[in-house]
Amino acid sequence: KLERDILRPAAKSHRYLSSASTLAAMSQLTRAMTALSCGLLAAPSMAEYHPDLVFHGACAAKSFLNGVRFAYVGRTYYGAPSYKGTTSDGVDQYIYWDPDCAGGGDGASRWIVDADAPDLTRTSDLDGDGACEYHARIDSTNKEFPPANARWMMRCSAPTSESTLVDLAAITTTETFTSSTTSTSSSSISTSTTTRSSTTTSSTSATSSTKTSTTYTGSTKTTTTTPMMFKLSGACKAKDVLNGLTFREEGTTVSGARYFKALETDQFIYHDVDCDGGSNGVKRWIIDSDMPDPSVTEDLDRDNNKCNYHARLDTANITDLPSAGMWQMWCGLNWVDTVLYLDTTGDWANMDGQYQSNVLELEGHFAQHNCSQQEALNHLQFELQGNTKGGFPWYKAKAAEQYIYFDMSCSGAAGTPARWVIDEDAPNVNLIEDLDEDRNCSYRAQVETTDGKAPPKGSMWRVDCNGRWTDMWLALFRLPATSTTLTTTTKTTTSVKAKGAMTIVSSATGLPQGLAVLALGPALLLWLLG
């Protein structure tokens, strides 16, 4: 715990100390100090957490995968996580990383969705079929986690594969339990309060589950639920009225699914098991201008069984909405496959007041992709500078001349797709397109999208790697807002840095200063060297 919470964050901020040898030595020192003080500092061990993944975006031939919830089952020989889920008709499915699915020693490493269970002890061809047979795959050297939102090659019409946008929504929950017990005797009254909080988060682009806090006082139980909120984008031109709407959870239908209403106008999102009311329809999420009746089991908008709405997402999963999913949207003349984004990251979505900063930290596995040219981008922190003339936010790195901005046409030519760009050239914020004024699409990385309200939290970017364009998963983590609370320690910290630190730790933990020194020795070493 000391290593996780103190040593590694400190080492990250002192990168000149974070060589393998230094970290190894300090890790040993931390473990030794923990062992010495375990009698007083021992705490229950916490198992490594792996969020469940909910699959969305499969083509019609593989639609049985939509809505399947995959749970972590273990790690493979190379340490990659493996997941198992079960379809609605009881068939097991698996997601795993295989360095060589044919076992010939010359294959590409990839994430795989498969009906065959992987053997976690094998080094290649984990399903043992001697061939690369599966539902879908995405080539990747990153074995830490399957991409949250990316294009997979899916066997939609054998024997060929089709590029299909897949969303793996990670289940994210926050729970707080507070218990209070009062005991009375003839001579005294004693009150003890115990609070236990557990928070589970994920770096994927999943929508958040509803936050619930439960308070127990004596024999009384009180539950307070915080409504979920998100902002919609990605709708086609015919449905542009939906873009930018903020949807708030309004309640639950009789089937147990949540339904949502836009704050700005009468638009709704709800789940209907059969929109035509014939008890033989397809279960789906619906975006509709008609308010649903949460008391009925089907045809919730009561439109006389017409199935009339803006868009639909066919799935039996009533629990999770994908943060980026392939919807069928009526775009004026016909139904069009449309990727809709449900963003839960803005300050408007933080109902508990824990607002985030305007700083994004970039992370990517450049070394694993032999992309040393862009390694300097890793862990750069980009700070919001304002909006361009087009109304889109742009960012500048704190420690380098690197920029992230949205360009409607990076070459200035008609027909050039809009995109987010990472560039060493500063954008001219008074322009609508070709913001770096090079009349050419030259930059470090780009991701094509019509959504310019914010750069994607996690997505597959095209990165210039020593002259070749490489598909690479990049994540942009929004850093928490900073605040200062230890204002009373100024006097002690200005006199002697180590003594001030120990006063703070001793006061905050209630431990004797000597034991606090024992617990925070490695952190103090980093502090003094800093």
Backbone torsions as a table, in degrees:
resi	resn	phi	psi	omega
1	LYS	NA	-42.6	177.1
2	LEU	-62.2	-40.6	-179.9
3	GLU	-63.5	-42.4	-177.0
4	ARG	-71.5	-44.1	-170.5
5	ASP	-89.2	-22.4	-172.8
6	ILE	-120.4	-55.1	-171.6
7	LEU	-66.5	-51.9	-174.9
8	ARG	-66.8	-43.3	174.9
9	PRO	-59.9	-37.6	179.1
10	ALA	-66.7	-42.4	-179.9
11	ALA	-64.7	-34.2	180.0
12	LYS	-63.7	-34.5	180.0
13	SER	-83.6	-7.4	176.2
14	HIS	-123.9	72.2	-169.9
15	ARG	-64.4	-24.3	179.2
16	TYR	-69.7	-12.8	178.2
17	LEU	-99.0	-9.2	-166.5
18	SER	-89.5	40.1	171.8
19	SER	-72.8	163.2	-177.6
20	ALA	-61.8	-40.0	-177.7
21	SER	-67.2	-41.4	-179.5
22	THR	-65.5	-44.6	179.6
23	LEU	-63.9	-39.9	-179.8
24	ALA	-63.8	-44.3	-179.5
25	ALA	-64.4	-43.5	-178.5
26	MET	-70.7	-31.6	176.1
27	SER	-64.2	-42.8	177.6
28	GLN	-63.0	-41.2	179.0
29	LEU	-62.1	-42.6	179.5
30	THR	-62.1	-45.5	-178.8
31	ARG	-64.3	-37.6	178.5
32	ALA	-64.8	-44.0	179.6
33	MET	-66.1	-37.0	177.7
34	THR	-63.6	-41.7	179.9
35	ALA	-62.6	-39.5	-179.1
36	LEU	-63.8	-35.4	-174.2
37	SER	-105.0	12.0	-172.7
38	CYS	-61.5	-26.3	-180.0
39	GLY	-62.9	-29.2	-178.2
40	LEU	-105.6	-25.7	-173.4
41	LEU	-108.8	2.2	-176.0
42	ALA	-59.5	139.3	178.1
43	ALA	-140.7	158.3	179.4
44	PRO	-60.1	137.9	178.2
45	SER	-72.6	146.9	-179.0
46	MET	-110.9	124.8	-179.1
47	ALA	-67.4	150.4	176.7
48	GLU	-60.8	133.8	-174.4
49	TYR	-98.8	136.6	175.4
50	HIS	-132.1	114.7	-178.9
51	PRO	-68.6	148.5	171.1
52	ASP	-67.4	151.0	-179.9
53	LEU	-116.9	131.3	177.0
54	VAL	-108.1	125.4	-172.6
55	PHE	-86.9	131.5	174.7
56	HIS	-139.9	151.5	171.6
57	GLY	105.6	2.5	-179.0
58	ALA	-65.1	147.7	176.9
59	CYS	-71.0	175.2	-174.2
60	ALA	-59.3	-39.1	-177.3
61	ALA	-67.8	-23.3	-179.2
62	LYS	-116.9	25.0	-174.8
63	SER	-63.0	-18.3	178.4
64	PHE	-64.4	-16.2	178.0
65	LEU	-78.8	-24.3	-176.6
66	ASN	-63.2	128.9	179.2
67	GLY	86.4	-6.2	179.5
68	VAL	-70.0	132.7	179.6
69	ARG	-99.6	117.1	-177.4
70	PHE	-98.4	129.3	179.5
71	ALA	-110.6	146.4	178.5
72	TYR	-64.2	132.9	-179.9
73	VAL	-120.5	-12.3	-179.9
74	GLY	154.5	179.8	-179.7
75	ARG	-110.4	147.4	178.9
76	THR	-79.3	-179.4	179.9
77	TYR	-55.1	-36.3	-177.7
78	TYR	-92.0	7.1	175.5
79	GLY	88.2	7.1	179.0
80	ALA	-80.1	141.5	178.2
81	PRO	-70.2	149.1	177.3
82	SER	-124.9	144.4	-174.1
83	TYR	-129.5	150.1	178.2
84	LYS	-132.7	136.8	176.1
85	GLY	-137.7	167.6	-178.8
86	THR	-130.3	129.9	179.9
87	THR	-71.3	170.9	-178.1
88	SER	-64.2	-22.0	178.1
89	ASP	-98.8	14.9	170.4
90	GLY	87.0	16.0	-179.3
91	VAL	-97.1	128.3	-179.8
92	ASP	-74.3	141.8	177.6
93	GLN	-133.1	157.1	-172.7
94	TYR	-137.3	148.3	170.8
95	ILE	-124.3	127.3	-179.2
96	TYR	-156.1	165.1	179.2
97	TRP	-104.5	129.9	-178.3
98	ASP	-126.4	122.5	-179.5
99	PRO	-71.3	-18.1	-178.8
100	ASP	-163.6	93.1	-171.1
101	CYS	-69.0	-19.7	178.5
102	ALA	-93.0	-14.7	178.0
103	GLY	76.8	12.6	-177.8
104	GLY	-91.1	-3.7	179.5
105	GLY	82.6	3.1	-178.4
106	ASP	-129.7	15.0	-178.1
107	GLY	-87.9	173.3	178.6
108	ALA	-93.7	139.5	175.5
109	SER	-70.9	144.9	-173.0
110	ARG	-163.1	156.5	167.2
111	TRP	-87.6	141.8	-172.2
112	ILE	-132.2	140.6	167.8
113	VAL	-109.8	123.8	-166.3
114	ASP	-146.9	150.6	173.7
115	ALA	-85.3	-14.4	178.8
116	ASP	-91.6	133.5	179.5
117	ALA	-71.5	135.5	178.2
118	PRO	-78.6	146.4	172.5
119	ASP	-89.8	110.0	-172.8
120	LEU	-70.1	-7.2	179.0
121	THR	-94.0	-11.8	-178.0
122	ARG	-80.2	154.0	179.4
123	THR	-94.6	-17.2	177.0
124	SER	-159.6	169.3	-177.1
125	ASP	45.1	60.0	-170.0
126	LEU	-62.3	-27.4	179.3
127	ASP	-89.1	-3.7	173.1
128	GLY	67.8	23.6	-177.8
129	ASP	-93.8	-2.2	179.0
130	GLY	68.1	7.4	-179.4
131	ALA	-151.3	163.8	-179.5
132	CYS	-92.2	77.1	179.0
133	GLU	-110.8	125.1	-176.9
134	TYR	-168.3	175.9	176.6
135	HIS	-78.1	-44.9	-174.7
136	ALA	-155.9	158.4	177.4
137	ARG	-153.3	154.9	171.5
138	ILE	-137.7	122.0	-178.5
139	ASP	-66.5	129.9	-178.2
140	SER	-163.5	137.0	173.0
141	THR	-90.8	-5.8	179.0
142	ASN	-85.7	108.3	-176.5
143	LYS	-97.4	4.4	-175.5
144	GLU	-74.1	-35.8	-174.7
145	PHE	-165.6	137.5	176.7
146	PRO	-67.6	146.2	-177.2
147	PRO	-62.1	140.1	-176.1
148	ALA	-72.5	-35.2	-177.8
149	ASN	-148.2	107.7	-175.6
150	ALA	-161.6	169.8	179.2
151	ARG	-92.0	118.8	177.5
152	TRP	-100.6	153.0	170.2
153	MET	-88.6	115.5	-172.5
154	MET	-117.8	138.3	179.3
155	ARG	-77.7	80.0	-177.2
156	CYS	-89.7	-24.5	178.1
157	SER	-149.7	90.7	-175.2
158	ALA	-54.7	144.2	3.3
159	PRO	-92.6	4.7	-176.9
160	THR	-86.1	160.1	177.8
161	SER	-115.6	149.6	180.0
162	GLU	-119.1	141.7	175.9
163	SER	-70.4	120.4	-172.7
164	THR	-131.7	129.9	179.2
165	LEU	-76.3	117.5	-176.7
166	VAL	-115.1	136.8	175.8
167	ASP	-116.1	124.7	174.1
168	LEU	-107.6	97.3	-175.3
169	ALA	-82.7	118.4	177.7
170	ALA	-82.9	135.2	179.9
171	ILE	-76.5	121.2	-177.4
172	THR	-120.6	122.7	-178.8
173	THR	-134.0	152.8	174.1
174	THR	-131.6	126.8	-178.9
175	GLU	-132.0	138.8	175.7
176	THR	-130.2	129.3	179.6
177	PHE	-120.7	128.1	178.3
178	THR	-123.9	125.3	179.3
179	SER	-120.0	140.1	180.0
180	SER	-134.1	127.0	-178.0
181	THR	-126.9	132.3	178.9
182	THR	-119.3	126.9	178.2
183	SER	-119.0	143.2	-176.3
184	THR	-125.2	133.2	173.3
185	SER	-123.2	-179.4	-176.1
186	SER	-68.9	-23.5	-174.1
187	SER	-112.6	-17.2	-175.8
188	SER	-154.9	164.0	174.9
189	ILE	-124.6	124.8	179.3
190	SER	-120.8	139.3	-179.6
191	THR	-126.3	130.8	176.2
192	SER	-127.6	139.0	-179.8
193	THR	-125.1	130.3	179.5
194	THR	-123.6	129.6	179.3
195	THR	-120.1	130.4	176.2
196	ARG	-125.1	124.3	-179.8
197	SER	-121.8	136.5	174.3
198	SER	-132.8	130.8	-178.8
199	THR	-125.4	130.8	179.0
200	THR	-118.1	125.5	-178.7
201	THR	-130.0	169.0	179.6
202	SER	-147.3	149.8	179.2
203	SER	-88.1	3.3	177.9
204	THR	-81.2	174.4	-175.3
205	SER	-93.1	40.1	-176.2
206	ALA	-79.6	151.4	171.0
207	THR	-75.6	151.7	-175.6
208	SER	-85.3	143.6	172.9
209	SER	-76.6	160.3	179.7
210	THR	-61.1	134.6	179.1
211	LYS	-83.3	134.3	-178.3
212	THR	-132.0	132.6	173.8
213	SER	-119.7	136.0	-178.2
214	THR	-121.3	128.4	-179.3
215	THR	-117.3	128.4	178.0
216	TYR	-110.7	123.5	175.3
217	THR	-128.8	109.3	-173.6
218	GLY	62.9	-123.3	179.4
219	SER	-101.6	7.5	-177.2
220	THR	-98.3	134.8	179.9
221	LYS	-118.2	125.9	179.1
222	THR	-122.1	129.0	-179.4
223	THR	-117.8	129.2	177.8
224	THR	-119.1	126.9	-177.9
225	THR	-110.2	130.6	177.8
226	THR	-93.6	123.3	-177.1
227	PRO	-63.9	145.1	175.5
228	MET	-83.4	143.3	177.7
229	MET	-134.8	149.4	174.8
230	PHE	-156.1	160.9	178.9
231	LYS	-112.7	134.4	-175.7
232	LEU	-96.0	141.6	173.0
233	SER	-152.1	167.0	177.4
234	GLY	102.7	-3.9	-178.4
235	ALA	-65.6	150.0	179.7
236	CYS	-69.2	171.2	-174.1
237	LYS	-59.3	-37.6	-178.7
238	ALA	-66.2	-23.1	-179.9
239	LYS	-116.0	29.5	-176.9
240	ASP	-59.8	-22.4	179.3
241	VAL	-59.6	-22.8	-179.2
242	LEU	-79.9	-26.5	-175.8
243	ASN	-64.8	131.4	178.3
244	GLY	88.7	-6.0	178.6
245	LEU	-70.6	140.5	177.3
246	THR	-102.2	118.8	-178.0
247	PHE	-100.4	137.8	-179.3
248	ARG	-122.7	138.1	178.2
249	GLU	-63.2	128.7	-176.8
250	GLU	-106.2	-24.6	-177.6
251	GLY	165.9	-160.1	-176.5
252	THR	-130.5	138.5	177.6
253	THR	-80.8	173.4	-178.0
254	VAL	-64.1	-22.0	178.7
255	SER	-80.4	-9.5	-179.0
256	GLY	98.4	-2.2	179.8
257	ALA	-85.5	143.9	174.7
258	ARG	-74.3	151.6	171.2
259	TYR	-130.1	156.0	-168.8
260	PHE	-130.7	150.3	175.6
261	LYS	-129.1	140.4	176.3
262	ALA	-69.3	139.3	179.2
263	LEU	-69.4	-29.9	-171.1
264	GLU	-87.2	-26.0	-173.3
265	THR	-160.1	178.1	-179.1
266	ASP	-86.2	83.7	171.4
267	GLN	-133.2	144.3	-170.2
268	PHE	-136.9	151.7	171.9
269	ILE	-127.2	128.1	-178.2
270	TYR	-154.2	166.8	178.7
271	HIS	-107.2	133.1	-179.4
272	ASP	-127.5	126.0	-179.0
273	VAL	-73.9	-20.1	179.7
274	ASP	-165.1	97.1	-171.9
275	CYS	-71.1	-16.8	178.0
276	ASP	-97.4	0.6	173.3
277	GLY	71.9	12.0	-177.4
278	GLY	-94.5	5.1	-179.7
279	SER	61.0	20.1	178.0
280	ASN	-138.0	18.7	-176.8
281	GLY	-90.0	-172.5	-178.7
282	VAL	-99.6	133.1	176.9
283	LYS	-69.3	138.3	-175.5
284	ARG	-161.7	154.8	165.2
285	TRP	-85.7	142.9	-172.6
286	ILE	-132.2	139.8	169.2
287	ILE	-109.0	123.8	-166.1
288	ASP	-147.5	150.2	173.8
289	SER	-87.1	-9.7	176.7
290	ASP	-93.4	134.5	-179.5
291	MET	-71.5	134.1	178.6
292	PRO	-76.7	149.9	172.9
293	ASP	-95.1	106.2	-174.8
294	PRO	-69.8	-5.9	-176.8
295	SER	-91.3	-7.8	-178.9
296	VAL	-104.7	158.9	-174.9
297	THR	-90.2	-21.8	-178.9
298	GLU	-154.6	166.4	-173.6
299	ASP	48.7	57.2	-170.5
300	LEU	-64.9	-25.9	179.9
301	ASP	-88.2	-1.3	175.9
302	ARG	50.7	47.7	179.9
303	ASP	-97.1	26.8	179.0
304	ASN	62.9	43.4	170.8
305	ASN	62.8	37.6	-178.3
306	LYS	-96.7	-15.2	-175.2
307	CYS	51.1	55.2	-177.4
308	ASN	-107.3	118.8	-176.3
309	TYR	-162.7	177.7	178.7
310	HIS	-78.8	-46.3	-173.2
311	ALA	-155.5	160.5	179.8
312	ARG	-143.7	152.8	173.6
313	LEU	-132.5	106.9	-175.6
314	ASP	-71.8	117.5	176.2
315	THR	-169.6	147.5	175.8
316	ALA	-88.0	-5.0	-177.2
317	ASN	-77.0	111.4	-178.7
318	ILE	-95.5	0.3	-174.6
319	THR	-93.6	-39.8	-168.0
320	ASP	-123.2	132.2	169.6
321	LEU	-101.2	131.4	-179.2
322	PRO	-69.9	141.3	177.2
323	SER	-69.5	-24.5	174.0
324	ALA	-145.4	105.2	-174.8
325	GLY	-131.1	155.1	178.1
326	MET	-86.8	106.4	178.8
327	TRP	-100.1	155.6	167.8
328	GLN	-93.7	116.7	-176.0
329	MET	-120.5	136.8	176.4
330	TRP	-80.5	110.2	-172.9
331	CYS	-109.5	40.3	173.3
332	GLY	103.6	-50.5	-177.4
333	LEU	-119.1	-26.6	-178.4
334	ASN	-157.5	174.4	177.3
335	TRP	-82.8	132.4	-175.1
336	VAL	-126.6	133.5	172.7
337	ASP	-64.2	120.0	-174.2
338	THR	-135.6	128.4	176.6
339	VAL	-83.1	116.7	177.3
340	LEU	-106.0	140.1	-178.4
341	TYR	-109.6	132.8	176.1
342	LEU	-117.5	100.3	-171.2
343	ASP	-95.2	121.6	-179.5
344	THR	-107.6	13.9	-169.4
345	THR	-97.4	-12.8	-175.8
346	GLY	-70.4	161.5	179.1
347	ASP	-59.6	-30.1	179.6
348	TRP	-65.1	-19.5	-178.0
349	ALA	-93.3	-6.3	-178.5
350	ASN	-89.0	91.8	-174.9
351	MET	-75.0	-17.0	-177.4
352	ASP	-96.4	5.8	174.7
353	GLY	82.0	3.6	179.5
354	GLN	-86.8	78.4	-173.1
355	TYR	-75.8	154.2	-179.8
356	GLN	-102.2	163.9	-178.2
357	SER	-83.7	-179.3	176.4
358	ASN	-102.9	30.6	-179.6
359	VAL	-115.8	130.3	178.5
360	LEU	-112.5	134.3	174.7
361	GLU	-107.4	127.7	-176.5
362	LEU	-90.8	135.8	175.0
363	GLU	-135.4	135.1	177.3
364	GLY	-155.3	153.4	-179.3
365	HIS	-92.3	67.9	-176.0
366	PHE	-65.8	-41.9	-177.2
367	ALA	-62.4	-39.0	-179.2
368	GLN	-66.8	-20.9	179.0
369	HIS	-101.1	15.7	-178.2
370	ASN	52.4	44.9	-174.8
371	CYS	-117.8	57.2	-177.5
372	SER	-62.6	-25.6	-179.3
373	GLN	-58.1	-32.5	-175.8
374	GLN	-108.0	8.6	-177.3
375	GLU	-58.3	-29.2	-179.1
376	ALA	-65.0	-17.7	179.0
377	LEU	-73.7	-24.7	-174.3
378	ASN	-62.3	127.7	178.2
379	HIS	72.1	10.2	171.9
380	LEU	-66.1	141.9	177.5
381	GLN	-105.1	121.6	-176.9
382	PHE	-104.3	127.2	-176.8
383	GLU	-106.4	135.5	179.0
384	LEU	-60.5	130.5	-179.7
385	GLN	-105.2	-21.4	-176.8
386	GLY	145.3	-157.6	179.7
387	ASN	-116.8	148.0	174.0
388	THR	-79.4	178.5	-179.3
389	LYS	-60.8	-28.8	179.0
390	GLY	-78.1	-3.2	179.4
391	GLY	88.4	14.4	-177.0
392	PHE	-102.7	142.6	179.8
393	PRO	-70.1	150.0	173.5
394	TRP	-135.7	153.0	-170.6
395	TYR	-130.6	149.6	173.8
396	LYS	-125.6	139.5	177.5
397	ALA	-67.2	142.4	-179.4
398	LYS	-68.0	-36.7	-170.5
399	ALA	-113.2	13.4	-178.3
400	ALA	-160.2	163.4	175.7
401	GLU	-86.9	72.5	177.2
402	GLN	-131.6	145.1	-171.8
403	TYR	-136.1	149.6	170.6
404	ILE	-122.4	125.8	-179.8
405	TYR	-153.5	165.1	-178.9
406	PHE	-103.2	128.6	-177.6
407	ASP	-123.2	121.7	-179.7
408	MET	-66.9	-28.6	176.6
409	SER	-157.8	102.6	-172.3
410	CYS	-67.6	-18.6	177.3
411	SER	-102.0	-11.4	-176.1
412	GLY	83.2	-3.4	-178.3
413	ALA	-89.1	147.0	177.6
414	ALA	-64.6	141.2	178.0
415	GLY	90.7	-7.6	177.5
416	THR	-74.5	125.6	-175.9
417	PRO	-63.3	146.3	174.7
418	ALA	-69.9	154.7	-175.6
419	ARG	-166.0	158.2	166.3
420	TRP	-89.1	141.6	-172.5
421	VAL	-129.4	141.0	166.4
422	ILE	-109.6	121.6	-167.3
423	ASP	-145.4	147.7	174.2
424	GLU	-84.8	-11.0	177.5
425	ASP	-90.9	129.7	179.2
426	ALA	-67.7	137.0	179.1
427	PRO	-75.2	146.2	170.7
428	ASN	-85.4	104.4	-171.3
429	VAL	-73.2	-3.7	177.9
430	ASN	-92.1	3.8	179.5
431	LEU	-106.8	158.3	177.0
432	ILE	-92.4	-35.3	-177.3
433	GLU	-141.9	166.8	-174.8
434	ASP	46.3	58.3	-171.2
435	LEU	-67.0	-22.9	177.4
436	ASP	-93.4	1.4	171.5
437	GLU	57.7	35.7	178.4
438	ASP	-103.2	0.4	-178.3
439	ARG	52.8	26.3	-177.5
440	ASN	-153.2	150.9	179.1
441	CYS	-89.3	79.0	-178.9
442	SER	-118.6	122.8	-175.3
443	TYR	-167.6	179.9	179.5
444	ARG	-84.3	-38.8	-177.6
445	ALA	-158.1	157.6	178.7
446	GLN	-154.4	152.7	172.2
447	VAL	-136.6	122.4	-177.1
448	GLU	-76.9	130.7	178.7
449	THR	-167.9	152.0	173.5
450	THR	-92.1	-2.4	-178.2
451	ASP	-90.1	103.4	-176.3
452	GLY	-103.5	9.5	-175.8
453	LYS	-73.7	-26.0	178.0
454	ALA	-166.1	147.2	175.4
455	PRO	-64.0	148.1	-176.2
456	PRO	-62.8	140.2	179.6
457	LYS	-65.4	-34.1	177.6
458	GLY	-157.3	125.9	-176.3
459	SER	-163.4	166.4	176.8
460	MET	-86.4	112.3	179.6
461	TRP	-99.4	157.2	169.3
462	ARG	-96.2	117.9	-173.0
463	VAL	-116.3	135.2	176.5
464	ASP	-77.2	105.1	-178.3
465	CYS	-110.6	92.7	177.2
466	ASN	54.1	42.6	175.3
467	GLY	94.9	-5.3	176.6
468	ARG	-121.0	141.8	179.8
469	TRP	-84.9	127.0	-174.3
470	THR	-126.3	132.6	173.5
471	ASP	-74.5	125.3	-175.4
472	MET	-145.2	137.5	178.5
473	TRP	-79.3	119.7	176.9
474	LEU	-117.7	140.4	178.4
475	ALA	-118.0	142.1	175.8
476	LEU	-121.9	105.9	-177.2
477	PHE	-93.8	126.7	177.0
478	ARG	-79.8	120.2	-176.6
479	LEU	-75.4	148.3	178.7
480	PRO	-68.8	152.0	176.2
481	ALA	-65.5	141.7	-178.8
482	THR	-89.8	149.4	177.0
483	SER	-149.5	152.4	179.2
484	THR	-115.1	125.5	-177.4
485	THR	-119.7	-22.7	-176.6
486	LEU	-88.1	61.1	-176.0
487	THR	-75.5	-18.9	-175.8
488	THR	-84.4	-2.0	-176.1
489	THR	-99.4	7.5	-175.6
490	THR	-57.8	-43.6	-174.9
491	LYS	-63.2	-44.5	-177.8
492	THR	-74.4	-33.7	-177.0
493	THR	-74.1	-24.3	-178.3
494	THR	-79.7	-21.3	-176.8
495	SER	-82.9	-60.0	179.5
496	VAL	-134.7	119.2	-173.6
497	LYS	-58.5	-47.8	-177.2
498	ALA	-65.7	-40.4	-179.6
499	LYS	-67.0	-39.7	178.0
500	GLY	-62.6	-41.7	178.8
501	ALA	-62.1	-40.8	-177.4
502	MET	-70.4	-34.1	176.7
503	THR	-62.1	-42.6	179.4
504	ILE	-62.4	-49.5	-176.8
505	VAL	-64.5	-43.4	-178.7
506	SER	-63.7	-40.4	180.0
507	SER	-69.1	-40.4	-175.8
508	ALA	-71.6	-34.2	-175.3
509	THR	-97.4	-18.2	-177.1
510	GLY	79.8	9.8	-179.5
511	LEU	-89.6	154.5	170.6
512	PRO	-59.9	151.3	-176.2
513	GLN	-60.8	-36.1	179.8
514	GLY	-61.6	-41.6	178.9
515	LEU	-70.5	-34.0	176.2
516	ALA	-64.0	-38.4	176.2
517	VAL	-60.5	-44.8	179.9
518	LEU	-59.6	-41.3	-175.9
519	ALA	-72.7	-36.1	-171.7
520	LEU	-110.2	22.5	-179.7
521	GLY	-53.9	-51.2	-179.8
522	PRO	-61.4	-41.1	-179.4
523	ALA	-63.8	-39.0	178.6
524	LEU	-63.8	-38.4	179.2
525	LEU	-60.1	-45.6	178.0
526	LEU	-63.7	-40.4	-178.4
527	TRP	-61.6	-49.6	-177.2
528	LEU	-64.4	-39.7	178.4
529	LEU	-68.6	-25.2	179.8
530	GLY	-75.5	NA	NA
